[in-house]
Amino acid sequence: MTHPKRTIMLGLLLGLTTPSSAQGLVEVVTTTSIQNTLLQTPTVSPTVPKVPAPAAAPATPADAARPAVAITPLTDAQRTLLAQAQAAFQAGQYPLARSAFERLIAQNYTHPDAHFGLALTLLAQNDDKGAAFEFTQFQALAPGRYEGPYNLGVIATRQGRFEEALRLYTAAQGLMKDQAPPAAQRQVLEALATEQTRRRDYAALTTTLEGVTTLEPGDLNAQFRLAQARTLSGQGTAALPGVYALLQRAPARVDAALLLADIYVTQGLPDRALRELDAAAGRVTNGGDRAQLLLRKSDILAARGDTRGAVLAAQDATREDARNALAFARLGELRALRGDRPGALTAYQGAVRLAPDSAAYRTGLAAVRLSLGQVAQAARDAAQALRLSPDAATLARALYVQGVSAYQQRQYAQARTALQSSLRRAPSADAALWLGLSAYAQKDYAAAASALAESVKLNPTITARQNLASALLATARYPEAEAIARGLVTESPRNAEAWYLLGLAQRSQQRTAESRQSFKSASNLGHSKAREALK
């Protein structure tokens, strides 16, 4: 008589449930969350503000903080030397300016103007360390002046010490009061806004940008940034008057129209958002702008479950702007969601043609090819995507496609390597399932059981549970396999494969009568191997 375990293993090798190539590849395509689109809109430029020229430093206000030491006034000769040093700096003669400022410091160390001028000179020569020292001396001698912390903040930003830069710019803003001209106030506020944006402190950013718009009420870009900051800080309703005022002055501004739509979506009013986008589409003057509005419309429709409307909007976007790679990629994504894989293939091919260096578009194309059974082409596209410096999510997906492609070409070692790498980057029930199948194909049943258990943990599909039961049987873990199979037949009494697996588990534990009953149930449901087991 054949040994029971050997009989089981032969049966399992024939009975593994392999998911179709489409499983996971279409399902992993997700629509963009409309709420998240707010974060995709550019906010504040991260450039570091220019350092002002060292024209004669303003006098310290009477109510400013007192310096640590008494300041000795400049003599007439020292004032002449200061003027010479400042003129050299203005002319770009930095070595000459540095020498003059250093001579003045040697003659009168306690006067802040000499330290201020030398610091700016050293900063212009990219000597950040020397400049920081001199600005620190300036700050000690003129603690009520904003120039010290502001310029120390510039150096901190240059060196990537962003938290310190934020603290210094905040201090500078607090010291400005009425001592700085509007241009300097704007400069300090912009520097502060840059760091608040970097930190995503949108409530503080709102306050800062209110200051900017007060200084320059005619700056439409500043008005938009203020409305955006209010929205990002959870004050979308408060931002609406500003957005409408902006659109009255600049009706064709696409960024403002998109922000308006986002606000209404976050307020739970998607229909209002769609109407605003349609209205904006009638105001803009070119196809590229209309394509942006149509893509946002497509996102909103998809989020509502209207994938047909979303496809039509994305399709219109490709017609309005035939050079918009994102529109073609979005169309491909939506067609895949609707099961139109040939249409998705055509759309993704258009996206890749327009943006051949996009790893995300190339990966989307690879996934659709795999769902169509174009395994070799999918593998090539996935490999090319991996060479294009993909982001973490795209990298995980490209490795997944590569792994499934390798499995379907019976390259099981390569499949395991790619799928393991994908799982390290992003947990995925589908990737774990294919990893388990690849390990099983190499007869590494323990590894197969481990991977399939992870797949079941992430998403307990029938396919994953049946394959886990098979792997457990192959490793002689019969009670565990029986428990899974019994759960399957309880949930779905007409699952022939589950009844067959239950019979194998029972027979392996020498419970012949029970196993025959399970095999009979599977046989009655048309399972051929169960009929063989009953002979």
C-alpha positions as a Python dict, from the first residue, in 0.01 Angstrom:
ca = {
    (1, 'M'): (0, 0, 0),
    (2, 'T'): (127, 344, -81),
    (3, 'H'): (242, 542, 221),
    (4, 'P'): (-32, 793, 318),
    (5, 'K'): (195, 1093, 321),
    (6, 'R'): (327, 1020, -26),
    (7, 'T'): (-25, 979, -158),
    (8, 'I'): (-121, 1314, -9),
    (9, 'M'): (175, 1495, -158),
    (10, 'L'): (107, 1361, -508),
    (11, 'G'): (-253, 1467, -481),
    (12, 'L'): (-160, 1811, -357),
    (13, 'L'): (85, 1878, -632),
    (14, 'L'): (-197, 1820, -876),
    (15, 'G'): (-455, 2005, -670),
    (16, 'L'): (-296, 2341, -586),
    (17, 'T'): (-534, 2627, -653),
    (18, 'T'): (-354, 2883, -869),
    (19, 'P'): (-514, 3229, -890),
    (20, 'S'): (-572, 3373, -1232),
    (21, 'S'): (-307, 3612, -1360),
    (22, 'A'): (-551, 3898, -1325),
    (23, 'Q'): (-604, 3853, -951),
    (24, 'G'): (-448, 4138, -760),
    (25, 'L'): (-319, 4313, -1069),
    (26, 'V'): (-638, 4500, -1138),
    (27, 'E'): (-749, 4513, -778),
    (28, 'V'): (-434, 4691, -659),
    (29, 'V'): (-516, 4987, -883),
    (30, 'T'): (-685, 5239, -655),
    (31, 'T'): (-842, 5577, -711),
    (32, 'T'): (-683, 5881, -561),
    (33, 'S'): (-845, 6004, -243),
    (34, 'I'): (-995, 6340, -316),
    (35, 'Q'): (-913, 6464, 31),
    (36, 'N'): (-545, 6397, -39),
    (37, 'T'): (-539, 6607, -352),
    (38, 'L'): (-507, 6916, -138),
    (39, 'L'): (-159, 6806, -38),
    (40, 'Q'): (-59, 6770, -402),
    (41, 'T'): (-112, 7138, -477),
    (42, 'P'): (212, 7341, -457),
    (43, 'T'): (229, 7558, -149),
    (44, 'V'): (525, 7775, -57),
    (45, 'S'): (848, 7781, -251),
    (46, 'P'): (1128, 7627, -44),
    (47, 'T'): (1390, 7869, -167),
    (48, 'V'): (1594, 8049, 96),
    (49, 'P'): (1536, 8425, 96),
    (50, 'K'): (1823, 8645, -13),
    (51, 'V'): (2029, 8817, 253),
    (52, 'P'): (1982, 9194, 243),
    (53, 'A'): (2268, 9423, 157),
    (54, 'P'): (2439, 9580, 461),
    (55, 'A'): (2333, 9935, 414),
    (56, 'A'): (2368, 10129, 735),
    (57, 'A'): (2197, 9921, 999),
    (58, 'P'): (1895, 10089, 1156),
    (59, 'A'): (1928, 10240, 1497),
    (60, 'T'): (1818, 10024, 1786),
    (61, 'P'): (1472, 10133, 1912),
    (62, 'A'): (1459, 10281, 2257),
    (63, 'D'): (1237, 10001, 2388),
    (64, 'A'): (1452, 9722, 2245),
    (65, 'A'): (1631, 9472, 2465),
    (66, 'R'): (1949, 9601, 2619),
    (67, 'P'): (2281, 9455, 2492),
    (68, 'A'): (2496, 9243, 2720),
    (69, 'V'): (2772, 9509, 2712),
    (70, 'A'): (2770, 9885, 2667),
    (71, 'I'): (2809, 9994, 2303),
    (72, 'T'): (3088, 10237, 2233),
    (73, 'P'): (2986, 10491, 1969),
    (74, 'L'): (3189, 10504, 1648),
    (75, 'T'): (3442, 10780, 1606),
    (76, 'D'): (3443, 10987, 1289),
    (77, 'A'): (3733, 10777, 1152),
    (78, 'Q'): (3550, 10455, 1235),
    (79, 'R'): (3235, 10578, 1062),
    (80, 'T'): (3445, 10650, 753),
    (81, 'L'): (3594, 10300, 768),
    (82, 'L'): (3243, 10151, 806),
    (83, 'A'): (3126, 10341, 497),
    (84, 'Q'): (3428, 10215, 300),
    (85, 'A'): (3363, 9857, 408),
    (86, 'Q'): (2995, 9879, 311),
    (87, 'A'): (3081, 10028, -28),
    (88, 'A'): (3325, 9744, -96),
    (89, 'F'): (3056, 9491, -7),
    (90, 'Q'): (2802, 9659, -236),
    (91, 'A'): (3058, 9648, -519),
    (92, 'G'): (3116, 9275, -465),
    (93, 'Q'): (3473, 9332, -346),
    (94, 'Y'): (3438, 9083, -64),
    (95, 'P'): (3804, 9037, 36),
    (96, 'L'): (3841, 9416, 66),
    (97, 'A'): (3513, 9445, 258),
    (98, 'R'): (3612, 9165, 495),
    (99, 'S'): (3947, 9326, 570),
    (100, 'A'): (3785, 9665, 641),
    (101, 'F'): (3515, 9517, 866),
    (102, 'E'): (3772, 9315, 1060),
    (103, 'R'): (3987, 9630, 1114),
    (104, 'L'): (3679, 9813, 1242),
    (105, 'I'): (3597, 9526, 1481),
    (106, 'A'): (3952, 9536, 1611),
    (107, 'Q'): (3912, 9909, 1682),
    (108, 'N'): (3560, 9892, 1831),
    (109, 'Y'): (3442, 9539, 1911),
    (110, 'T'): (3127, 9649, 2090),
    (111, 'H'): (2958, 9818, 1795),
    (112, 'P'): (2707, 9585, 1622),
    (113, 'D'): (2729, 9739, 1273),
    (114, 'A'): (3080, 9607, 1212),
    (115, 'H'): (2981, 9252, 1310),
    (116, 'F'): (2669, 9275, 1094),
    (117, 'G'): (2863, 9386, 787),
    (118, 'L'): (3136, 9125, 836),
    (119, 'A'): (2876, 8850, 881),
    (120, 'L'): (2705, 8941, 552),
    (121, 'T'): (3041, 8951, 376),
    (122, 'L'): (3137, 8607, 503),
    (123, 'L'): (2794, 8473, 408),
    (124, 'A'): (2845, 8605, 55),
    (125, 'Q'): (3176, 8414, 49),
    (126, 'N'): (2997, 8094, 161),
    (127, 'D'): (3177, 8098, 494),
    (128, 'D'): (2873, 7992, 694),
    (129, 'K'): (3070, 7912, 1008),
    (130, 'G'): (3237, 8253, 1021),
    (131, 'A'): (2912, 8428, 933),
    (132, 'A'): (2724, 8244, 1207),
    (133, 'F'): (2984, 8352, 1463),
    (134, 'E'): (2955, 8717, 1361),
    (135, 'F'): (2575, 8713, 1351),
    (136, 'T'): (2580, 8567, 1700),
    (137, 'Q'): (2802, 8854, 1816),
    (138, 'F'): (2569, 9099, 1643),
    (139, 'Q'): (2269, 8944, 1816),
    (140, 'A'): (2437, 8975, 2156),
    (141, 'L'): (2517, 9342, 2096),
    (142, 'A'): (2179, 9425, 1936),
    (143, 'P'): (1929, 9180, 2089),
    (144, 'G'): (1632, 9391, 1984),
    (145, 'R'): (1711, 9370, 1613),
    (146, 'Y'): (1548, 9113, 1384),
    (147, 'E'): (1843, 9090, 1143),
    (148, 'G'): (2044, 8867, 1377),
    (149, 'P'): (1801, 8577, 1421),
    (150, 'Y'): (1680, 8610, 1062),
    (151, 'N'): (2025, 8566, 911),
    (152, 'L'): (2114, 8291, 1157),
    (153, 'G'): (1795, 8126, 1033),
    (154, 'V'): (1917, 8155, 673),
    (155, 'I'): (2233, 7970, 770),
    (156, 'A'): (2035, 7704, 958),
    (157, 'T'): (1815, 7648, 653),
    (158, 'R'): (2120, 7617, 428),
    (159, 'Q'): (2261, 7351, 660),
    (160, 'G'): (1936, 7156, 688),
    (161, 'R'): (1873, 7244, 1055),
    (162, 'F'): (1510, 7321, 989),
    (163, 'E'): (1372, 7316, 1341),
    (164, 'E'): (1634, 7568, 1449),
    (165, 'A'): (1562, 7778, 1141),
    (166, 'L'): (1193, 7784, 1232),
    (167, 'R'): (1275, 7900, 1584),
    (168, 'L'): (1505, 8175, 1457),
    (169, 'Y'): (1263, 8304, 1191),
    (170, 'T'): (988, 8310, 1453),
    (171, 'A'): (1211, 8517, 1677),
    (172, 'A'): (1293, 8753, 1390),
    (173, 'Q'): (926, 8797, 1308),
    (174, 'G'): (853, 8882, 1669),
    (175, 'L'): (1126, 9150, 1673),
    (176, 'M'): (1032, 9325, 1350),
    (177, 'K'): (744, 9536, 1480),
    (178, 'D'): (772, 9870, 1303),
    (179, 'Q'): (1149, 9871, 1258),
    (180, 'A'): (1155, 9683, 925),
    (181, 'P'): (1036, 9820, 588),
    (182, 'P'): (759, 9621, 412),
    (183, 'A'): (1002, 9442, 178),
    (184, 'A'): (1209, 9315, 471),
    (185, 'Q'): (896, 9212, 660),
    (186, 'R'): (782, 9013, 356),
    (187, 'Q'): (1122, 8847, 336),
    (188, 'V'): (1113, 8734, 697),
    (189, 'L'): (753, 8617, 669),
    (190, 'E'): (831, 8416, 355),
    (191, 'A'): (1124, 8248, 528),
    (192, 'L'): (901, 8163, 822),
    (193, 'A'): (630, 8033, 588),
    (194, 'T'): (882, 7807, 416),
    (195, 'E'): (970, 7632, 740),
    (196, 'Q'): (608, 7611, 855),
    (197, 'T'): (520, 7450, 524),
    (198, 'R'): (807, 7206, 557),
    (199, 'R'): (674, 7114, 900),
    (200, 'R'): (314, 7102, 775),
    (201, 'D'): (207, 7338, 1050),
    (202, 'Y'): (-79, 7481, 847),
    (203, 'A'): (-244, 7666, 1135),
    (204, 'A'): (74, 7867, 1198),
    (205, 'L'): (123, 7905, 823),
    (206, 'T'): (-223, 8059, 797),
    (207, 'T'): (-128, 8328, 1047),
    (208, 'T'): (198, 8400, 866),
    (209, 'L'): (31, 8427, 526),
    (210, 'E'): (-233, 8658, 671),
    (211, 'G'): (60, 8886, 751),
    (212, 'V'): (188, 8857, 394),
    (213, 'T'): (-149, 8946, 241),
    (214, 'T'): (-183, 9241, 479),
    (215, 'L'): (150, 9373, 353),
    (216, 'E'): (58, 9315, -13),
    (217, 'P'): (-319, 9284, -57),
    (218, 'G'): (-287, 9283, -435),
    (219, 'D'): (-70, 8968, -447),
    (220, 'L'): (-304, 8704, -589),
    (221, 'N'): (-56, 8420, -535),
    (222, 'A'): (-32, 8509, -168),
    (223, 'Q'): (-411, 8510, -147),
    (224, 'F'): (-424, 8162, -300),
    (225, 'R'): (-160, 8030, -61),
    (226, 'L'): (-355, 8173, 233),
    (227, 'A'): (-675, 8002, 118),
    (228, 'Q'): (-484, 7680, 70),
    (229, 'A'): (-326, 7699, 415),
    (230, 'R'): (-665, 7760, 573),
    (231, 'T'): (-803, 7457, 393),
    (232, 'L'): (-514, 7237, 496),
    (233, 'S'): (-555, 7348, 857),
    (234, 'G'): (-916, 7227, 853),
    (235, 'Q'): (-1073, 7569, 791),
    (236, 'G'): (-1207, 7496, 443),
    (237, 'T'): (-1528, 7689, 496),
    (238, 'A'): (-1333, 7992, 617),
    (239, 'A'): (-1122, 7971, 300),
    (240, 'L'): (-1420, 7989, 63),
    (241, 'P'): (-1466, 8371, 61),
    (242, 'G'): (-1100, 8417, -28),
    (243, 'V'): (-1114, 8160, -309),
    (244, 'Y'): (-1425, 8314, -462),
    (245, 'A'): (-1272, 8663, -435),
    (246, 'L'): (-961, 8534, -609),
    (247, 'L'): (-1167, 8376, -889),
    (248, 'Q'): (-1356, 8701, -940),
    (249, 'R'): (-1025, 8877, -1004),
    (250, 'A'): (-868, 8588, -1198),
    (251, 'P'): (-1152, 8368, -1337),
    (252, 'A'): (-916, 8141, -1533),
    (253, 'R'): (-698, 8036, -1237),
    (254, 'V'): (-706, 7657, -1245),
    (255, 'D'): (-537, 7613, -908),
    (256, 'A'): (-808, 7816, -737),
    (257, 'A'): (-1085, 7622, -913),
    (258, 'L'): (-928, 7292, -808),
    (259, 'L'): (-894, 7412, -450),
    (260, 'L'): (-1257, 7519, -450),
    (261, 'A'): (-1362, 7172, -564),
    (262, 'D'): (-1146, 7009, -297),
    (263, 'I'): (-1306, 7221, -27),
    (264, 'Y'): (-1655, 7115, -129),
    (265, 'V'): (-1551, 6749, -144),
    (266, 'T'): (-1409, 6763, 206),
    (267, 'Q'): (-1738, 6922, 318),
    (268, 'G'): (-1924, 6620, 180),
    (269, 'L'): (-2063, 6810, -121),
    (270, 'P'): (-1921, 6631, -427),
    (271, 'D'): (-2206, 6742, -654),
    (272, 'R'): (-2126, 7106, -574),
    (273, 'A'): (-1760, 7035, -647),
    (274, 'L'): (-1850, 6887, -987),
    (275, 'R'): (-2061, 7191, -1076),
    (276, 'E'): (-1777, 7426, -983),
    (277, 'L'): (-1535, 7226, -1200),
    (278, 'D'): (-1777, 7239, -1495),
    (279, 'A'): (-1813, 7613, -1449),
    (280, 'A'): (-1436, 7659, -1436),
    (281, 'A'): (-1393, 7451, -1753),
    (282, 'G'): (-1604, 7710, -1932),
    (283, 'R'): (-1381, 7994, -1813),
    (284, 'V'): (-1034, 7860, -1891),
    (285, 'T'): (-875, 7940, -2223),
    (286, 'N'): (-677, 7630, -2323),
    (287, 'G'): (-706, 7254, -2342),
    (288, 'G'): (-428, 7189, -2092),
    (289, 'D'): (-619, 7372, -1821),
    (290, 'R'): (-944, 7197, -1909),
    (291, 'A'): (-765, 6863, -1889),
    (292, 'Q'): (-659, 6936, -1531),
    (293, 'L'): (-1017, 7019, -1436),
    (294, 'L'): (-1149, 6707, -1609),
    (295, 'L'): (-900, 6487, -1428),
    (296, 'R'): (-1016, 6620, -1095),
    (297, 'K'): (-1374, 6559, -1206),
    (298, 'S'): (-1274, 6204, -1291),
    (299, 'D'): (-1128, 6156, -943),
    (300, 'I'): (-1448, 6276, -776),
    (301, 'L'): (-1670, 6057, -992),
    (302, 'A'): (-1452, 5752, -923),
    (303, 'A'): (-1461, 5819, -549),
    (304, 'R'): (-1843, 5819, -572),
    (305, 'G'): (-1837, 5482, -748),
    (306, 'D'): (-1930, 5623, -1090),
    (307, 'T'): (-1642, 5460, -1276),
    (308, 'R'): (-1817, 5497, -1612),
    (309, 'G'): (-1845, 5874, -1565),
    (310, 'A'): (-1487, 5880, -1440),
    (311, 'V'): (-1369, 5703, -1757),
    (312, 'L'): (-1556, 5950, -1977),
    (313, 'A'): (-1407, 6248, -1792),
    (314, 'A'): (-1054, 6106, -1816),
    (315, 'Q'): (-1111, 6031, -2184),
    (316, 'D'): (-1219, 6390, -2242),
    (317, 'A'): (-901, 6503, -2065),
    (318, 'T'): (-688, 6308, -2314),
    (319, 'R'): (-876, 6475, -2599),
    (320, 'E'): (-829, 6822, -2452),
    (321, 'D'): (-458, 6767, -2399),
    (322, 'A'): (-308, 6489, -2608),
    (323, 'R'): (32, 6546, -2440),
    (324, 'N'): (-92, 6490, -2085),
    (325, 'A'): (61, 6158, -1978),
    (326, 'L'): (-121, 6165, -1645),
    (327, 'A'): (-456, 6177, -1824),
    (328, 'F'): (-371, 5864, -2026),
    (329, 'A'): (-246, 5683, -1716),
    (330, 'R'): (-561, 5775, -1525),
    (331, 'L'): (-772, 5652, -1813),
    (332, 'G'): (-580, 5324, -1813),
    (333, 'E'): (-628, 5285, -1439),
    (334, 'L'): (-1002, 5344, -1462),
    (335, 'R'): (-1050, 5114, -1759),
    (336, 'A'): (-868, 4840, -1570),
    (337, 'L'): (-1101, 4893, -1276),
    (338, 'R'): (-1397, 4841, -1508),
    (339, 'G'): (-1247, 4523, -1652),
    (340, 'D'): (-1167, 4681, -1990),
    (341, 'R'): (-814, 4545, -2007),
    (342, 'P'): (-758, 4601, -2383),
    (343, 'G'): (-867, 4963, -2337),
    (344, 'A'): (-646, 4994, -2032),
    (345, 'L'): (-352, 4860, -2231),
    (346, 'T'): (-400, 5121, -2505),
    (347, 'A'): (-425, 5402, -2252),
    (348, 'Y'): (-116, 5296, -2057),
    (349, 'Q'): (79, 5261, -2380),
    (350, 'G'): (-10, 5623, -2452),
    (351, 'A'): (107, 5730, -2106),
    (352, 'V'): (438, 5547, -2144),
    (353, 'R'): (491, 5692, -2490),
    (354, 'L'): (447, 6044, -2351),
    (355, 'A'): (646, 5983, -2030),
    (356, 'P'): (891, 5697, -2095),
    (357, 'D'): (1082, 5771, -1774),
    (358, 'S'): (781, 5726, -1546),
    (359, 'A'): (822, 5412, -1337),
    (360, 'A'): (459, 5432, -1222),
    (361, 'Y'): (320, 5437, -1577),
    (362, 'R'): (552, 5158, -1689),
    (363, 'T'): (444, 4948, -1391),
    (364, 'G'): (77, 5009, -1467),
    (365, 'L'): (140, 4892, -1823),
    (366, 'A'): (318, 4581, -1693),
    (367, 'A'): (28, 4495, -1463),
    (368, 'V'): (-227, 4523, -1744),
    (369, 'R'): (-9, 4314, -1975),
    (370, 'L'): (8, 4042, -1711),
    (371, 'S'): (-369, 4047, -1664),
    (372, 'L'): (-398, 3992, -2042),
    (373, 'G'): (-158, 3696, -2032),
    (374, 'Q'): (126, 3886, -2201),
    (375, 'V'): (368, 3743, -1948),
    (376, 'A'): (702, 3802, -2119),
    (377, 'Q'): (614, 4161, -2210),
    (378, 'A'): (493, 4225, -1856),
    (379, 'A'): (824, 4099, -1719),
    (380, 'R'): (1018, 4329, -1950),
    (381, 'D'): (809, 4632, -1855),
    (382, 'A'): (844, 4555, -1484),
    (383, 'A'): (1220, 4520, -1518),
    (384, 'Q'): (1240, 4852, -1701),
    (385, 'A'): (1027, 5019, -1432),
    (386, 'L'): (1270, 4896, -1166),
    (387, 'R'): (1552, 5077, -1350),
    (388, 'L'): (1364, 5409, -1341),
    (389, 'S'): (1406, 5489, -967),
    (390, 'P'): (1046, 5417, -863),
    (391, 'D'): (900, 5538, -536),
    (392, 'A'): (839, 5283, -260),
    (393, 'A'): (483, 5191, -361),
    (394, 'T'): (568, 5161, -730),
    (395, 'L'): (878, 4959, -648),
    (396, 'A'): (674, 4708, -447),
    (397, 'R'): (417, 4677, -726),
    (398, 'A'): (678, 4637, -1001),
    (399, 'L'): (850, 4363, -801),
    (400, 'Y'): (512, 4196, -755),
    (401, 'V'): (446, 4195, -1129),
    (402, 'Q'): (797, 4068, -1191),
    (403, 'G'): (746, 3787, -939),
    (404, 'V'): (411, 3673, -1081),
    (405, 'S'): (553, 3688, -1434),
    (406, 'A'): (845, 3470, -1327),
    (407, 'Y'): (610, 3220, -1161),
    (408, 'Q'): (400, 3191, -1474),
    (409, 'Q'): (717, 3124, -1672),
    (410, 'R'): (813, 2857, -1416),
    (411, 'Q'): (1111, 3059, -1299),
    (412, 'Y'): (1031, 2987, -937),
    (413, 'A'): (1359, 3097, -778),
    (414, 'Q'): (1338, 3435, -951),
    (415, 'A'): (972, 3460, -853),
    (416, 'R'): (1050, 3404, -486),
    (417, 'T'): (1327, 3663, -487),
    (418, 'A'): (1108, 3930, -645),
    (419, 'L'): (803, 3856, -431),
    (420, 'Q'): (1002, 3850, -108),
    (421, 'S'): (1151, 4187, -203),
    (422, 'S'): (802, 4323, -277),
    (423, 'L'): (670, 4205, 60),
    (424, 'R'): (958, 4367, 247),
    (425, 'R'): (849, 4700, 104),
    (426, 'A'): (472, 4668, 128),
    (427, 'P'): (259, 4398, 298),
    (428, 'S'): (34, 4240, 38),
    (429, 'A'): (-194, 3937, 55),
    (430, 'D'): (-153, 3880, -320),
    (431, 'A'): (227, 3894, -307),
    (432, 'A'): (230, 3653, -12),
    (433, 'L'): (-4, 3418, -200),
    (434, 'W'): (218, 3404, -507),
    (435, 'L'): (524, 3367, -288),
    (436, 'G'): (363, 3066, -124),
    (437, 'L'): (280, 2915, -462),
    (438, 'S'): (637, 2970, -581),
    (439, 'A'): (782, 2801, -271),
    (440, 'Y'): (537, 2514, -312),
    (441, 'A'): (643, 2469, -674),
    (442, 'Q'): (1000, 2422, -546),
    (443, 'K'): (870, 2170, -289),
    (444, 'D'): (971, 2401, -5),
    (445, 'Y'): (649, 2329, 176),
    (446, 'A'): (742, 2487, 508),
    (447, 'A'): (818, 2819, 337),
    (448, 'A'): (499, 2784, 135),
    (449, 'A'): (292, 2736, 450),
    (450, 'S'): (455, 3039, 611),
    (451, 'A'): (389, 3268, 313),
    (452, 'L'): (33, 3142, 265),
    (453, 'A'): (-41, 3192, 634),
    (454, 'E'): (68, 3555, 592),
    (455, 'S'): (-161, 3590, 290),
    (456, 'V'): (-454, 3453, 490),
    (457, 'K'): (-374, 3687, 775),
    (458, 'L'): (-383, 3988, 541),
    (459, 'N'): (-687, 3874, 341),
    (460, 'P'): (-851, 3537, 416),
    (461, 'T'): (-971, 3457, 65),
    (462, 'I'): (-1088, 3109, -26),
    (463, 'T'): (-793, 3066, -263),
    (464, 'A'): (-538, 3156, 2),
    (465, 'R'): (-700, 2933, 266),
    (466, 'Q'): (-724, 2633, 32),
    (467, 'N'): (-361, 2665, -65),
    (468, 'L'): (-260, 2704, 299),
    (469, 'A'): (-446, 2383, 380),
    (470, 'S'): (-258, 2209, 99),
    (471, 'A'): (79, 2337, 226),
    (472, 'L'): (-4, 2229, 581),
    (473, 'L'): (-89, 1881, 457),
    (474, 'A'): (241, 1865, 273),
    (475, 'T'): (424, 1943, 598),
    (476, 'A'): (223, 1683, 792),
    (477, 'R'): (42, 1949, 998),
    (478, 'Y'): (-282, 1757, 960),
    (479, 'P'): (-492, 1900, 1244),
    (480, 'E'): (-425, 2257, 1127),
    (481, 'A'): (-511, 2163, 768),
    (482, 'E'): (-829, 1996, 886),
    (483, 'A'): (-935, 2304, 1080),
    (484, 'I'): (-896, 2526, 775),
    (485, 'A'): (-1074, 2283, 543),
    (486, 'R'): (-1359, 2237, 789),
    (487, 'G'): (-1402, 2614, 808),
    (488, 'L'): (-1420, 2630, 429),
    (489, 'V'): (-1687, 2363, 392),
    (490, 'T'): (-1886, 2517, 676),
    (491, 'E'): (-1890, 2851, 498),
    (492, 'S'): (-1940, 2702, 152),
    (493, 'P'): (-2088, 2349, 154),
    (494, 'R'): (-2058, 2325, -226),
    (495, 'N'): (-1682, 2381, -228),
    (496, 'A'): (-1563, 2049, -374),
    (497, 'E'): (-1193, 2127, -332),
    (498, 'A'): (-1241, 2207, 37),
    (499, 'W'): (-1423, 1875, 93),
    (500, 'Y'): (-1139, 1694, -82),
    (501, 'L'): (-877, 1865, 137),
    (502, 'L'): (-1080, 1780, 445),
    (503, 'G'): (-1087, 1416, 339),
    (504, 'L'): (-709, 1413, 291),
    (505, 'A'): (-654, 1563, 636),
    (506, 'Q'): (-887, 1308, 798),
    (507, 'R'): (-734, 1012, 614),
    (508, 'S'): (-385, 1123, 717),
    (509, 'Q'): (-501, 1103, 1079),
    (510, 'Q'): (-628, 744, 1023),
    (511, 'R'): (-996, 847, 1039),
    (512, 'T'): (-1098, 643, 739),
    (513, 'A'): (-1473, 656, 776),
    (514, 'E'): (-1480, 1034, 812),
    (515, 'S'): (-1242, 1078, 521),
    (516, 'R'): (-1458, 861, 291),
    (517, 'Q'): (-1761, 1072, 379),
    (518, 'S'): (-1570, 1390, 291),
    (519, 'F'): (-1440, 1237, -34),
    (520, 'K'): (-1796, 1132, -117),
    (521, 'S'): (-1917, 1491, -67),
    (522, 'A'): (-1640, 1618, -296),
    (523, 'S'): (-1714, 1346, -554),
    (524, 'N'): (-2084, 1431, -559),
    (525, 'L'): (-1981, 1790, -641),
    (526, 'G'): (-1778, 1667, -939),
    (527, 'H'): (-1427, 1643, -791),
    (528, 'S'): (-1241, 1383, -999),
    (529, 'K'): (-955, 1320, -754),
    (530, 'A'): (-1205, 1257, -477),
    (531, 'R'): (-1365, 985, -690),
    (532, 'E'): (-1023, 829, -733),
    (533, 'A'): (-965, 840, -357),
    (534, 'L'): (-1287, 643, -300),
    (535, 'K'): (-1172, 348, -512),
}
